[in-house]
Amino acid sequence: MANESLRIDKWLWEVRLFKSRSLATDACKAGKIKMEGSNVKASKEIKEGDVISVSLNPLFKTVRVKQFPKSRVNAKLVPDFME
């Protein structure tokens, strides 16, 4: 059975929004990751359907969690996990 929730820093790294999990954690601490307009901690548990806003200077992305990968995914497979 698949995970029903996952730490946000781990998911951001697994779907290749960040090169390392520690960079994803640092982005959470710096307030660059938001859910429903609020900053989130790296330990925040996310679930399918959550909408996450990511500030990657100069880009700003809003993504929806589709599912959780078992580990870091190949770049071609990223659309399977977020939209």
MINU-276321 format. One record per residue: chain; residue in three letters; z, y, x of N, C-alpha, C, O in turn; residue number from 0. Coordinates in nm, 2 decimals. Each point is the difference from the previous one (the first is absolute). Example, Ala and Ser with C-alpha at 12.3 -4.5 7.8 and 13.67 -1.06 7.14 Angstrom:
@kette=A, rest=ALA, n_Z=0.78, n_Y=-0.57, n_X=1.32, ca_Z=0.00, ca_Y=0.12, ca_X=-0.09, c_Z=0.00, c_Y=0.12, c_X=0.09, o_Z=0.07, o_Y=0.00, o_X=0.10, nr=0
@kette=A, rest=SER, n_Z=-0.14, n_Y=0.11, n_X=-0.14, ca_Z=0.00, ca_Y=0.11, ca_X=0.09, c_Z=0.08, c_Y=0.11, c_X=-0.08, o_Z=0.01, o_Y=0.11, o_X=0.05, nr=1
//
This chain:
@kette=A, rest=MET, n_Z=0.00, n_Y=-0.12, n_X=0.08, ca_Z=0.00, ca_Y=0.12, ca_X=-0.08, c_Z=0.00, c_Y=0.12, c_X=0.09, o_Z=0.07, o_Y=0.01, o_X=0.10, nr=0
@kette=A, rest=ALA, n_Z=-0.15, n_Y=0.09, n_X=-0.14, ca_Z=-0.01, ca_Y=0.13, ca_X=0.08, c_Z=0.13, c_Y=0.08, c_X=-0.01, o_Z=0.07, o_Y=-0.01, o_X=-0.10, nr=1
@kette=A, rest=ASN, n_Z=-0.06, n_Y=0.10, n_X=0.20, ca_Z=0.12, ca_Y=0.09, ca_X=-0.01, c_Z=-0.02, c_Y=0.09, c_X=-0.12, o_Z=-0.11, o_Y=0.04, o_X=-0.04, nr=2
@kette=A, rest=GLU, n_Z=0.22, n_Y=-0.01, n_X=-0.03, ca_Z=0.00, ca_Y=0.09, ca_X=-0.11, c_Z=0.02, c_Y=0.15, c_X=0.04, o_Z=-0.03, o_Y=0.09, o_X=-0.07, nr=3
@kette=A, rest=SER, n_Z=0.09, n_Y=-0.08, n_X=0.19, ca_Z=0.02, ca_Y=0.14, ca_X=0.06, c_Z=0.00, c_Y=-0.01, c_X=0.15, o_Z=0.01, o_Y=-0.11, o_X=0.05, nr=4
@kette=A, rest=LEU, n_Z=-0.03, n_Y=0.22, n_X=0.01, ca_Z=-0.01, ca_Y=0.01, ca_X=0.15, c_Z=0.04, c_Y=0.13, c_X=0.04, o_Z=-0.01, o_Y=0.10, o_X=-0.07, nr=5
@kette=A, rest=ARG, n_Z=0.07, n_Y=-0.09, n_X=0.19, ca_Z=0.03, ca_Y=0.13, ca_X=0.06, c_Z=-0.12, c_Y=0.09, c_X=0.02, o_Z=-0.11, o_Y=-0.06, o_X=0.04, nr=6
@kette=A, rest=ILE, n_Z=0.12, n_Y=0.18, n_X=-0.07, ca_Z=-0.12, ca_Y=0.09, ca_X=0.00, c_Z=-0.05, c_Y=0.02, c_X=0.14, o_Z=-0.13, o_Y=0.00, o_X=0.02, nr=7
@kette=A, rest=ASP, n_Z=0.21, n_Y=0.00, n_X=0.08, ca_Z=-0.05, ca_Y=0.02, ca_X=0.14, c_Z=-0.08, c_Y=-0.12, c_X=0.04, o_Z=-0.10, o_Y=0.01, o_X=0.07, nr=8
@kette=A, rest=LYS, n_Z=0.14, n_Y=-0.13, n_X=-0.11, ca_Z=-0.07, ca_Y=-0.12, ca_X=0.04, c_Z=-0.13, c_Y=-0.01, c_X=-0.07, o_Z=-0.10, o_Y=-0.03, o_X=0.06, nr=9
@kette=A, rest=TRP, n_Z=0.09, n_Y=0.07, n_X=-0.19, ca_Z=-0.12, ca_Y=0.00, ca_X=-0.08, c_Z=-0.10, c_Y=0.10, c_X=0.06, o_Z=-0.12, o_Y=-0.03, o_X=0.01, nr=10
@kette=A, rest=LEU, n_Z=0.16, n_Y=0.15, n_X=0.03, ca_Z=-0.08, ca_Y=0.10, ca_X=0.05, c_Z=-0.07, c_Y=-0.05, c_X=0.13, o_Z=-0.12, o_Y=0.03, o_X=0.03, nr=11
@kette=A, rest=TRP, n_Z=0.20, n_Y=-0.10, n_X=0.05, ca_Z=-0.06, ca_Y=-0.06, ca_X=0.13, c_Z=-0.09, c_Y=-0.11, c_X=-0.03, o_Z=-0.11, o_Y=-0.01, o_X=0.06, nr=12
@kette=A, rest=GLU, n_Z=0.14, n_Y=-0.08, n_X=-0.16, ca_Z=-0.08, ca_Y=-0.12, ca_X=-0.03, c_Z=-0.14, c_Y=0.04, c_X=-0.05, o_Z=-0.09, o_Y=-0.07, o_X=0.03, nr=13
@kette=A, rest=VAL, n_Z=0.09, n_Y=0.18, n_X=-0.11, ca_Z=-0.13, ca_Y=0.04, ca_X=-0.05, c_Z=-0.07, c_Y=0.11, c_X=0.09, o_Z=-0.10, o_Y=0.06, o_X=-0.05, nr=14
@kette=A, rest=ARG, n_Z=0.14, n_Y=-0.05, n_X=0.17, ca_Z=-0.06, ca_Y=0.08, ca_X=0.10, c_Z=0.00, c_Y=0.15, c_X=-0.02, o_Z=-0.09, o_Y=0.07, o_X=0.05, nr=15
@kette=A, rest=LEU, n_Z=0.18, n_Y=-0.02, n_X=-0.12, ca_Z=0.01, ca_Y=0.14, ca_X=-0.01, c_Z=0.07, c_Y=0.06, c_X=0.12, o_Z=-0.02, o_Y=0.12, o_X=0.04, nr=16
@kette=A, rest=PHE, n_Z=0.09, n_Y=-0.21, n_X=0.03, ca_Z=0.07, ca_Y=0.04, ca_X=0.13, c_Z=-0.03, c_Y=-0.11, c_X=0.10, o_Z=-0.01, o_Y=-0.11, o_X=-0.03, nr=17
@kette=A, rest=LYS, n_Z=0.00, n_Y=0.16, n_X=0.16, ca_Z=-0.03, ca_Y=-0.10, ca_X=0.11, c_Z=0.12, c_Y=-0.09, c_X=0.03, o_Z=-0.02, o_Y=-0.11, o_X=0.06, nr=18
@kette=A, rest=SER, n_Z=0.14, n_Y=0.16, n_X=-0.09, ca_Z=0.12, ca_Y=-0.08, ca_X=0.03, c_Z=0.10, c_Y=0.02, c_X=-0.11, o_Z=0.00, o_Y=0.10, o_X=-0.07, nr=19
@kette=A, rest=ARG, n_Z=0.09, n_Y=-0.20, n_X=0.05, ca_Z=0.10, ca_Y=0.01, ca_X=-0.10, c_Z=0.10, c_Y=0.12, c_X=0.03, o_Z=0.05, o_Y=0.07, o_X=-0.08, nr=20
@kette=A, rest=SER, n_Z=-0.03, n_Y=-0.05, n_X=0.22, ca_Z=0.09, ca_Y=0.11, ca_X=0.03, c_Z=-0.06, c_Y=0.13, c_X=-0.03, o_Z=0.07, o_Y=0.10, o_X=-0.04, nr=21
@kette=A, rest=LEU, n_Z=-0.20, n_Y=-0.08, n_X=0.05, ca_Z=-0.07, ca_Y=0.12, ca_X=-0.04, c_Z=0.02, c_Y=0.02, c_X=-0.15, o_Z=0.02, o_Y=0.12, o_X=-0.05, nr=22
@kette=A, rest=ALA, n_Z=-0.03, n_Y=-0.22, n_X=-0.03, ca_Z=0.02, ca_Y=0.00, ca_X=-0.15, c_Z=0.14, c_Y=0.05, c_X=-0.03, o_Z=0.03, o_Y=0.08, o_X=-0.09, nr=23
@kette=A, rest=THR, n_Z=0.07, n_Y=-0.14, n_X=0.17, ca_Z=0.14, ca_Y=0.03, ca_X=-0.02, c_Z=0.02, c_Y=0.15, c_X=0.03, o_Z=0.07, o_Y=0.07, o_X=-0.07, nr=24
@kette=A, rest=ASP, n_Z=-0.13, n_Y=-0.02, n_X=0.18, ca_Z=0.02, ca_Y=0.14, ca_X=0.04, c_Z=-0.06, c_Y=0.09, c_X=-0.10, o_Z=0.05, o_Y=0.11, o_X=-0.03, nr=25
@kette=A, rest=ALA, n_Z=-0.17, n_Y=-0.15, n_X=-0.03, ca_Z=-0.06, ca_Y=0.08, ca_X=-0.11, c_Z=0.09, c_Y=0.02, c_X=-0.12, o_Z=0.01, o_Y=0.10, o_X=-0.06, nr=26
@kette=A, rest=CYS, n_Z=0.06, n_Y=-0.21, n_X=0.03, ca_Z=0.09, ca_Y=0.00, ca_X=-0.11, c_Z=0.12, c_Y=0.10, c_X=0.03, o_Z=0.04, o_Y=0.08, o_X=-0.09, nr=27
@kette=A, rest=LYS, n_Z=0.01, n_Y=-0.09, n_X=0.21, ca_Z=0.11, ca_Y=0.09, ca_X=0.04, c_Z=-0.04, c_Y=0.15, c_X=0.00, o_Z=0.08, o_Y=0.09, o_X=-0.03, nr=28
@kette=A, rest=ALA, n_Z=-0.21, n_Y=-0.07, n_X=0.06, ca_Z=-0.05, ca_Y=0.14, ca_X=0.01, c_Z=-0.05, c_Y=0.05, c_X=-0.13, o_Z=-0.04, o_Y=0.12, o_X=-0.01, nr=29
@kette=A, rest=GLY, n_Z=0.06, n_Y=-0.20, n_X=-0.10, ca_Z=-0.04, ca_Y=0.05, ca_X=-0.13, c_Z=-0.14, c_Y=0.00, c_X=-0.03, o_Z=-0.05, o_Y=0.07, o_X=-0.09, nr=30
@kette=A, rest=LYS, n_Z=-0.03, n_Y=-0.15, n_X=0.16, ca_Z=-0.15, ca_Y=-0.01, ca_X=-0.02, c_Z=-0.04, c_Y=-0.10, c_X=-0.10, o_Z=-0.11, o_Y=-0.01, o_X=-0.04, nr=31
@kette=A, rest=ILE, n_Z=0.21, n_Y=-0.07, n_X=-0.01, ca_Z=-0.03, ca_Y=-0.10, ca_X=-0.10, c_Z=0.08, c_Y=0.03, c_X=-0.12, o_Z=0.12, o_Y=0.03, o_X=0.00, nr=32
@kette=A, rest=LYS, n_Z=-0.19, n_Y=-0.02, n_X=-0.12, ca_Z=0.07, ca_Y=0.04, ca_X=-0.12, c_Z=-0.04, c_Y=-0.10, c_X=-0.11, o_Z=-0.11, o_Y=-0.06, o_X=-0.01, nr=33
@kette=A, rest=MET, n_Z=0.20, n_Y=0.04, n_X=-0.09, ca_Z=-0.02, ca_Y=-0.07, ca_X=-0.12, c_Z=0.05, c_Y=0.09, c_X=-0.11, o_Z=0.12, o_Y=0.04, o_X=0.00, nr=34
@kette=A, rest=GLU, n_Z=-0.20, n_Y=-0.02, n_X=-0.10, ca_Z=0.04, ca_Y=0.08, ca_X=-0.12, c_Z=0.05, c_Y=0.14, c_X=0.05, o_Z=0.09, o_Y=0.05, o_X=-0.06, nr=35
@kette=A, rest=GLY, n_Z=-0.15, n_Y=0.00, n_X=0.16, ca_Z=0.03, ca_Y=0.14, ca_X=0.05, c_Z=0.12, c_Y=0.00, c_X=0.09, o_Z=0.04, o_Y=0.11, o_X=0.05, nr=36
@kette=A, rest=SER, n_Z=0.03, n_Y=-0.22, n_X=-0.03, ca_Z=0.12, ca_Y=0.00, ca_X=0.08, c_Z=-0.02, c_Y=-0.07, c_X=0.14, o_Z=-0.07, o_Y=-0.10, o_X=0.00, nr=37
@kette=A, rest=ASN, n_Z=0.13, n_Y=0.15, n_X=0.10, ca_Z=0.00, ca_Y=-0.07, ca_X=0.13, c_Z=0.07, c_Y=-0.14, c_X=-0.02, o_Z=0.09, o_Y=-0.01, o_X=-0.07, nr=38
@kette=A, rest=VAL, n_Z=-0.14, n_Y=-0.09, n_X=0.15, ca_Z=0.06, ca_Y=-0.13, ca_X=-0.01, c_Z=0.05, c_Y=-0.04, c_X=0.14, o_Z=-0.06, o_Y=0.04, o_X=0.10, nr=39
@kette=A, rest=LYS, n_Z=0.16, n_Y=-0.12, n_X=-0.10, ca_Z=0.05, ca_Y=-0.06, ca_X=0.13, c_Z=-0.09, c_Y=-0.12, c_X=0.03, o_Z=-0.06, o_Y=-0.06, o_X=-0.08, nr=40
@kette=A, rest=ALA, n_Z=0.06, n_Y=0.02, n_X=0.21, ca_Z=-0.08, ca_Y=-0.11, ca_X=0.05, c_Z=0.05, c_Y=-0.13, c_X=-0.07, o_Z=-0.08, o_Y=-0.09, o_X=-0.01, nr=41
@kette=A, rest=SER, n_Z=0.20, n_Y=0.08, n_X=-0.03, ca_Z=0.05, ca_Y=-0.12, ca_X=-0.06, c_Z=-0.03, c_Y=-0.01, c_X=-0.15, o_Z=0.04, o_Y=-0.10, o_X=-0.06, nr=42
@kette=A, rest=LYS, n_Z=-0.10, n_Y=0.20, n_X=0.00, ca_Z=-0.03, ca_Y=0.00, ca_X=-0.14, c_Z=-0.08, c_Y=-0.13, c_X=-0.04, o_Z=-0.11, o_Y=-0.02, o_X=0.07, nr=43
@kette=A, rest=GLU, n_Z=0.15, n_Y=-0.05, n_X=-0.17, ca_Z=-0.07, ca_Y=-0.12, ca_X=-0.04, c_Z=-0.11, c_Y=0.05, c_X=-0.10, o_Z=0.03, o_Y=0.07, o_X=-0.10, nr=44
@kette=A, rest=ILE, n_Z=-0.15, n_Y=-0.11, n_X=0.12, ca_Z=-0.11, ca_Y=0.03, ca_X=-0.09, c_Z=-0.05, c_Y=-0.12, c_X=-0.07, o_Z=0.03, o_Y=-0.11, o_X=0.04, nr=45
@kette=A, rest=LYS, n_Z=-0.10, n_Y=0.13, n_X=-0.15, ca_Z=-0.05, ca_Y=-0.12, ca_X=-0.08, c_Z=-0.14, c_Y=0.03, c_X=-0.04, o_Z=-0.05, o_Y=0.12, o_X=0.01, nr=46
@kette=A, rest=GLU, n_Z=-0.02, n_Y=-0.22, n_X=-0.06, ca_Z=-0.14, ca_Y=0.02, ca_X=-0.04, c_Z=-0.01, c_Y=0.11, c_X=-0.10, o_Z=0.08, o_Y=0.01, o_X=-0.10, nr=47
@kette=A, rest=GLY, n_Z=-0.18, n_Y=0.07, n_X=0.11, ca_Z=-0.03, ca_Y=0.11, ca_X=-0.10, c_Z=0.06, c_Y=0.13, c_X=0.05, o_Z=-0.03, o_Y=0.11, o_X=-0.06, nr=48
@kette=A, rest=ASP, n_Z=0.12, n_Y=-0.11, n_X=0.16, ca_Z=0.06, ca_Y=0.13, ca_X=0.04, c_Z=-0.11, c_Y=0.09, c_X=0.06, o_Z=-0.09, o_Y=-0.05, o_X=0.07, nr=49
@kette=A, rest=VAL, n_Z=0.11, n_Y=0.18, n_X=-0.08, ca_Z=-0.10, ca_Y=0.10, ca_X=0.05, c_Z=0.08, c_Y=0.07, c_X=0.12, o_Z=0.11, o_Y=0.05, o_X=-0.02, nr=50
@kette=A, rest=ILE, n_Z=-0.18, n_Y=-0.05, n_X=0.13, ca_Z=0.06, ca_Y=0.06, ca_X=0.13, c_Z=-0.09, c_Y=0.11, c_X=0.05, o_Z=-0.12, o_Y=-0.02, o_X=0.01, nr=51
@kette=A, rest=SER, n_Z=0.18, n_Y=0.13, n_X=0.02, ca_Z=-0.08, ca_Y=0.11, ca_X=0.06, c_Z=0.04, c_Y=0.00, c_X=0.15, o_Z=0.11, o_Y=0.00, o_X=0.04, nr=52
@kette=A, rest=VAL, n_Z=-0.22, n_Y=0.01, n_X=0.04, ca_Z=0.02, ca_Y=-0.01, ca_X=0.15, c_Z=-0.07, c_Y=0.12, c_X=0.06, o_Z=-0.12, o_Y=0.03, o_X=-0.02, nr=53
@kette=A, rest=SER, n_Z=0.19, n_Y=0.05, n_X=0.10, ca_Z=-0.05, ca_Y=0.11, ca_X=0.07, c_Z=-0.03, c_Y=-0.04, c_X=0.14, o_Z=0.09, o_Y=-0.02, o_X=0.09, nr=54
@kette=A, rest=LEU, n_Z=-0.22, n_Y=0.01, n_X=-0.06, ca_Z=-0.05, ca_Y=-0.04, ca_X=0.14, c_Z=-0.08, c_Y=0.12, c_X=0.05, o_Z=-0.12, o_Y=0.01, o_X=-0.02, nr=55
@kette=A, rest=ASN, n_Z=0.19, n_Y=0.09, n_X=0.08, ca_Z=-0.07, ca_Y=0.12, ca_X=0.04, c_Z=-0.13, c_Y=-0.03, c_X=0.06, o_Z=-0.01, o_Y=-0.07, o_X=0.10, nr=56
@kette=A, rest=PRO, n_Z=-0.10, n_Y=0.14, n_X=-0.14, ca_Z=-0.01, ca_Y=0.09, ca_X=-0.11, c_Z=-0.03, c_Y=-0.06, c_X=-0.14, o_Z=-0.02, o_Y=0.07, o_X=-0.10, nr=57
@kette=A, rest=LEU, n_Z=0.02, n_Y=-0.20, n_X=0.10, ca_Z=-0.03, ca_Y=-0.07, ca_X=-0.13, c_Z=0.12, c_Y=-0.02, c_X=-0.09, o_Z=0.12, o_Y=0.00, o_X=0.05, nr=58
@kette=A, rest=PHE, n_Z=-0.14, n_Y=-0.01, n_X=-0.18, ca_Z=0.10, ca_Y=-0.03, ca_X=-0.09, c_Z=-0.05, c_Y=-0.11, c_X=-0.09, o_Z=-0.10, o_Y=0.02, o_X=-0.07, nr=59
@kette=A, rest=LYS, n_Z=0.17, n_Y=-0.13, n_X=0.07, ca_Z=-0.05, ca_Y=-0.12, ca_X=-0.08, c_Z=0.10, c_Y=-0.03, c_X=-0.11, o_Z=0.12, o_Y=0.00, o_X=0.02, nr=60
@kette=A, rest=THR, n_Z=-0.17, n_Y=-0.04, n_X=-0.14, ca_Z=0.08, ca_Y=-0.05, ca_X=-0.10, c_Z=-0.05, c_Y=-0.14, c_X=-0.03, o_Z=-0.12, o_Y=-0.01, o_X=-0.04, nr=61
@kette=A, rest=VAL, n_Z=0.20, n_Y=-0.09, n_X=0.05, ca_Z=-0.04, ca_Y=-0.14, ca_X=-0.01, c_Z=0.09, c_Y=-0.07, c_X=-0.10, o_Z=0.12, o_Y=0.04, o_X=-0.02, nr=62
@kette=A, rest=ARG, n_Z=-0.18, n_Y=-0.14, n_X=-0.05, ca_Z=0.08, ca_Y=-0.09, ca_X=-0.09, c_Z=0.01, c_Y=-0.13, c_X=0.06, o_Z=-0.10, o_Y=-0.06, o_X=0.05, nr=63
@kette=A, rest=VAL, n_Z=0.22, n_Y=0.00, n_X=-0.05, ca_Z=0.03, ca_Y=-0.13, ca_X=0.05, c_Z=-0.06, c_Y=-0.11, c_X=-0.09, o_Z=0.03, o_Y=0.00, o_X=-0.12, nr=64
@kette=A, rest=LYS, n_Z=-0.13, n_Y=-0.08, n_X=0.17, ca_Z=-0.06, ca_Y=-0.10, ca_X=-0.09, c_Z=0.08, c_Y=-0.13, c_X=0.02, o_Z=0.03, o_Y=-0.08, o_X=-0.09, nr=65
@kette=A, rest=GLN, n_Z=0.00, n_Y=0.04, n_X=0.22, ca_Z=0.07, ca_Y=-0.12, ca_X=0.03, c_Z=0.05, c_Y=0.01, c_X=0.14, o_Z=-0.02, o_Y=0.09, o_X=0.07, nr=66
@kette=A, rest=PHE, n_Z=0.10, n_Y=-0.19, n_X=-0.03, ca_Z=0.06, ca_Y=0.00, ca_X=0.13, c_Z=-0.06, c_Y=-0.11, c_X=0.09, o_Z=-0.01, o_Y=-0.12, o_X=-0.04, nr=67
@kette=A, rest=PRO, n_Z=-0.04, n_Y=0.16, n_X=0.16, ca_Z=-0.06, ca_Y=-0.10, ca_X=0.09, c_Z=0.12, c_Y=-0.08, c_X=0.07, o_Z=0.11, o_Y=0.04, o_X=-0.01, nr=68
@kette=A, rest=LYS, n_Z=-0.15, n_Y=-0.16, n_X=0.06, ca_Z=0.10, ca_Y=-0.08, ca_X=0.07, c_Z=0.03, c_Y=0.06, c_X=0.14, o_Z=0.11, o_Y=-0.02, o_X=0.05, nr=69
@kette=A, rest=SER, n_Z=-0.21, n_Y=0.08, n_X=0.00, ca_Z=0.02, ca_Y=0.07, ca_X=0.13, c_Z=-0.10, c_Y=0.11, c_X=0.01, o_Z=-0.08, o_Y=0.03, o_X=-0.09, nr=70
@kette=A, rest=ARG, n_Z=0.07, n_Y=0.04, n_X=0.21, ca_Z=-0.10, ca_Y=0.11, ca_X=0.02, c_Z=-0.14, c_Y=-0.06, c_X=-0.03, o_Z=-0.03, o_Y=-0.10, o_X=0.04, nr=71
@kette=A, rest=VAL, n_Z=-0.05, n_Y=0.18, n_X=-0.12, ca_Z=-0.13, ca_Y=-0.05, ca_X=-0.05, c_Z=-0.11, c_Y=0.06, c_X=0.09, o_Z=0.01, o_Y=0.11, o_X=0.06, nr=72
@kette=A, rest=ASN, n_Z=-0.12, n_Y=-0.19, n_X=-0.06, ca_Z=-0.13, ca_Y=0.05, ca_X=0.06, c_Z=-0.04, c_Y=0.12, c_X=-0.08, o_Z=0.02, o_Y=0.01, o_X=-0.12, nr=73
@kette=A, rest=ALA, n_Z=-0.08, n_Y=0.09, n_X=0.19, ca_Z=-0.04, ca_Y=0.12, ca_X=-0.06, c_Z=-0.10, c_Y=-0.02, c_X=-0.12, o_Z=0.01, o_Y=0.08, o_X=-0.10, nr=74
@kette=A, rest=LYS, n_Z=-0.09, n_Y=-0.18, n_X=0.10, ca_Z=-0.09, ca_Y=-0.03, ca_X=-0.11, c_Z=0.07, c_Y=-0.04, c_X=-0.13, o_Z=-0.05, o_Y=0.01, o_X=-0.11, nr=75
@kette=A, rest=LEU, n_Z=0.18, n_Y=-0.06, n_X=0.13, ca_Z=0.07, ca_Y=-0.05, ca_X=-0.12, c_Z=0.10, c_Y=0.10, c_X=-0.06, o_Z=0.06, o_Y=-0.03, o_X=-0.10, nr=76
@kette=A, rest=VAL, n_Z=-0.05, n_Y=0.15, n_X=0.17, ca_Z=0.09, ca_Y=0.10, ca_X=-0.05, c_Z=-0.02, c_Y=0.03, c_X=-0.15, o_Z=0.10, o_Y=0.02, o_X=-0.08, nr=77
@kette=A, rest=PRO, n_Z=-0.23, n_Y=-0.01, n_X=0.03, ca_Z=-0.01, ca_Y=0.04, ca_X=-0.15, c_Z=0.05, c_Y=-0.11, c_X=-0.09, o_Z=0.03, o_Y=0.03, o_X=-0.12, nr=78
@kette=A, rest=ASP, n_Z=0.00, n_Y=-0.15, n_X=0.17, ca_Z=0.06, ca_Y=-0.10, ca_X=-0.09, c_Z=0.15, c_Y=0.03, c_X=-0.03, o_Z=0.06, o_Y=-0.05, o_X=-0.09, nr=79
@kette=A, rest=PHE, n_Z=0.00, n_Y=0.14, n_X=0.18, ca_Z=0.14, ca_Y=0.02, ca_X=-0.01, c_Z=0.04, c_Y=0.14, c_X=-0.05, o_Z=0.12, o_Y=0.03, o_X=-0.03, nr=80
@kette=A, rest=MET, n_Z=-0.22, n_Y=0.06, n_X=0.03, ca_Z=0.03, ca_Y=0.14, ca_X=-0.05, c_Z=-0.13, c_Y=0.06, c_X=-0.05, o_Z=-0.11, o_Y=-0.04, o_X=0.04, nr=81
@kette=A, rest=GLU, n_Z=0.13, n_Y=0.14, n_X=-0.13, ca_Z=-0.11, ca_Y=0.07, ca_X=-0.05, c_Z=0.03, c_Y=0.15, c_X=0.00, o_Z=-0.09, o_Y=0.08, o_X=-0.04, nr=82
//
